[in-house]
Amino acid sequence: MDDFQSILENGISFKGSSGPKKEDDKVKTKAKKKKYVTGAHGSGSAKQKAKYRQQRANRHK
């Protein structure tokens, strides 16, 4: 009960923020990564999307 009373009187202190985020030049979305775009990472849906992208690219050649 002493802890509860202490919380009521003083409040709860949470850990502060870690500071400003550092900016990376990395690609953050899967859609822009080469292996994902080409379907090379093994996902069935990515392979299918890659097939449709290839068909669309070849459409007006």
Backbone as ProteinMPNN parsed JSONL, in Angstrom:
{"seq_chain_A": "MDDFQSILENGISFKGSSGPKKEDDKVKTKAKKKKYVTGAHGSGSAKQKAKYRQQRANRHK", "coords_chain_A": {"N_chain_A": [[0.826, -1.195, 0.0], [2.091, 1.146, 0.522], [3.608, 1.754, -1.746], [1.583, 2.386, -3.52], [0.512, 4.699, -2.364], [2.741, 6.345, -2.591], [2.899, 6.582, -5.366], [0.532, 7.972, -5.87], [1.094, 10.41, -4.619], [3.554, 11.311, -5.771], [3.508, 10.631, -8.442], [4.087, 8.837, -11.561], [7.164, 8.19, -13.013], [8.332, 8.016, -16.235], [10.683, 6.584, -18.548], [12.749, 8.834, -20.305], [12.776, 10.265, -23.66], [14.78, 8.891, -26.325], [16.216, 10.682, -27.745], [16.992, 12.655, -30.716], [16.102, 11.133, -33.818], [18.313, 9.335, -35.879], [19.044, 9.861, -39.282], [18.844, 7.606, -41.918], [20.111, 6.532, -45.075], [18.876, 4.418, -46.137], [16.709, 2.211, -47.978], [13.413, 2.068, -47.091], [10.957, 0.938, -47.645], [9.464, -2.094, -48.697], [8.641, -2.297, -51.303], [10.446, -0.985, -52.909], [12.785, -2.374, -52.856], [15.142, -4.353, -54.541], [15.177, -7.233, -54.587], [12.618, -7.773, -53.671], [11.011, -6.58, -55.617], [11.655, -8.067, -57.874], [10.786, -10.526, -57.122], [12.478, -12.355, -56.001], [12.839, -13.153, -53.384], [11.23, -15.202, -52.617], [8.505, -15.127, -51.929], [5.245, -15.949, -52.845], [3.29, -14.115, -53.688], [4.864, -11.928, -54.312], [6.327, -12.925, -56.451], [4.289, -13.229, -58.283], [3.452, -10.566, -58.584], [5.808, -9.559, -59.672], [5.797, -10.889, -62.082], [3.571, -9.706, -63.325], [4.497, -7.068, -63.455], [6.598, -7.39, -65.231], [5.203, -8.199, -67.518], [3.748, -5.872, -68.012], [5.84, -4.12, -68.521], [6.841, -5.167, -70.865], [4.81, -4.716, -72.623], [4.602, -2.485, -74.398], [6.743, -2.603, -76.182]], "CA_chain_A": [[0.0, 0.0, 0.0], [2.999, 2.279, 0.579], [3.935, 2.082, -3.133], [0.401, 3.028, -4.098], [0.452, 6.057, -1.812], [3.858, 7.075, -3.189], [2.521, 6.89, -6.745], [-0.489, 9.021, -5.823], [1.684, 11.677, -4.215], [4.652, 11.744, -6.63], [3.275, 10.294, -9.841], [4.942, 7.814, -12.149], [8.126, 8.772, -13.961], [8.688, 7.111, -17.313], [11.986, 6.851, -19.153], [12.699, 9.901, -21.293], [12.998, 9.871, -25.048], [16.168, 8.542, -26.616], [16.848, 11.762, -28.485], [16.579, 12.756, -32.11], [16.353, 9.948, -34.63], [19.311, 9.544, -36.919], [18.487, 9.583, -40.595], [19.6, 6.669, -42.737], [19.816, 6.616, -46.498], [18.436, 3.092, -46.539], [15.359, 2.097, -48.516], [12.623, 1.57, -45.976], [9.772, 0.213, -48.069], [9.775, -3.317, -49.424], [8.309, -2.155, -52.713], [11.563, -0.421, -53.654], [13.947, -3.243, -52.776], [15.274, -5.117, -55.786], [14.756, -8.631, -54.436], [11.169, -7.821, -53.543], [10.419, -6.217, -56.9], [11.858, -9.153, -58.835], [10.194, -11.753, -56.605], [13.564, -13.284, -55.709], [12.916, -13.553, -51.981], [10.487, -16.44, -52.414], [7.093, -14.95, -51.659], [4.419, -16.223, -54.017], [2.639, -12.891, -54.158], [5.888, -11.076, -54.928], [6.627, -13.5, -57.763], [3.164, -12.914, -59.167], [3.548, -9.137, -58.882], [6.947, -9.38, -60.573], [5.367, -11.366, -63.394], [2.7, -8.673, -63.895], [5.332, -5.91, -63.789], [7.341, -7.738, -66.446], [4.238, -8.165, -68.626], [3.436, -4.467, -68.276], [7.034, -3.509, -69.115], [6.998, -5.69, -72.22], [3.595, -4.463, -73.389], [4.736, -1.463, -75.448], [8.086, -2.645, -76.774]], "C_chain_A": [[0.871, 1.261, 0.0], [3.388, 2.721, -0.841], [2.792, 2.836, -3.792], [0.291, 4.471, -3.629], [1.557, 6.929, -2.416], [3.533, 7.478, -4.63], [1.485, 8.01, -6.777], [0.129, 10.381, -5.515], [2.704, 12.201, -5.238], [4.418, 11.501, -8.116], [4.236, 9.214, -10.316], [5.885, 8.493, -13.126], [8.525, 7.7, -14.968], [10.039, 7.512, -17.872], [11.818, 7.912, -20.235], [12.948, 9.391, -22.695], [14.475, 9.654, -25.301], [16.886, 9.623, -27.412], [16.399, 11.782, -29.928], [16.947, 11.501, -32.888], [17.399, 10.261, -35.682], [18.718, 9.126, -38.262], [19.414, 8.662, -41.365], [19.206, 6.861, -44.189], [19.327, 5.275, -47.03], [17.027, 3.156, -47.114], [14.51, 1.442, -47.442], [11.386, 0.789, -46.408], [10.165, -0.993, -48.898], [9.582, -3.144, -50.918], [9.477, -1.637, -53.54], [12.806, -1.313, -53.63], [13.98, -4.182, -53.976], [14.788, -6.556, -55.655], [13.248, -8.748, -54.32], [10.502, -7.553, -54.882], [10.531, -7.366, -57.891], [11.262, -10.47, -58.355], [11.226, -12.774, -56.168], [13.579, -13.766, -54.266], [11.983, -14.708, -51.644], [9.012, -16.306, -52.139], [6.292, -15.166, -52.936], [3.77, -14.972, -54.57], [3.635, -11.956, -54.823], [6.263, -11.597, -56.303], [5.521, -13.164, -58.76], [3.179, -11.435, -59.554], [4.679, -8.861, -59.858], [6.576, -9.818, -61.984], [4.498, -10.313, -64.077], [3.488, -7.419, -64.266], [6.09, -6.159, -65.089], [6.426, -7.704, -67.665], [3.922, -6.729, -69.014], [4.625, -3.765, -68.947], [7.209, -3.946, -70.563], [5.839, -5.317, -73.144], [3.817, -3.525, -74.576], [6.136, -1.444, -76.049], [8.013, -2.907, -78.253]], "O_chain_A": [[0.442, 2.317, -0.466], [3.487, 3.917, -1.112], [3.006, 3.8, -4.527], [0.005, 5.365, -4.426], [1.337, 8.103, -2.715], [3.855, 8.587, -5.057], [1.56, 8.899, -7.625], [-0.273, 11.392, -6.091], [2.72, 13.394, -5.539], [5.077, 12.116, -8.955], [5.087, 8.743, -9.562], [5.454, 9.28, -13.968], [8.993, 6.622, -14.601], [10.486, 8.644, -17.691], [10.849, 7.884, -20.993], [13.29, 8.225, -22.893], [15.321, 10.174, -24.573], [18.068, 9.472, -27.719], [15.522, 11.013, -30.322], [17.983, 10.885, -32.638], [17.374, 11.325, -36.301], [17.977, 8.147, -38.348], [20.618, 8.905, -41.454], [18.096, 7.301, -44.49], [19.362, 5.028, -48.235], [16.248, 4.048, -46.777], [14.857, 0.373, -46.94], [10.823, 0.047, -45.604], [11.091, -0.925, -49.706], [10.28, -3.773, -51.714], [9.5, -1.829, -54.756], [13.781, -1.024, -54.323], [12.953, -4.734, -54.37], [14.063, -7.045, -56.522], [12.658, -9.709, -54.812], [9.534, -8.224, -55.242], [9.606, -7.612, -58.664], [11.235, -11.44, -59.113], [10.892, -13.944, -55.981], [14.29, -14.723, -53.961], [11.946, -15.152, -50.496], [8.314, -17.32, -52.118], [6.631, -14.621, -53.987], [3.706, -14.787, -55.785], [3.297, -11.269, -55.787], [6.492, -10.813, -57.224], [5.783, -12.855, -59.922], [2.947, -11.09, -60.712], [4.541, -8.036, -60.761], [6.988, -9.197, -62.964], [4.663, -10.051, -65.268], [3.19, -6.774, -65.271], [6.212, -5.272, -65.934], [6.828, -7.232, -68.729], [3.837, -6.403, -70.198], [4.442, -2.923, -69.827], [7.678, -3.169, -71.394], [5.903, -5.588, -74.343], [3.268, -3.758, -75.653], [6.654, -0.379, -76.387], [9.046, -2.976, -78.919]]}, "name": "protein", "num_of_chains": 1, "seq": "MDDFQSILENGISFKGSSGPKKEDDKVKTKAKKKKYVTGAHGSGSAKQKAKYRQQRANRHK"}
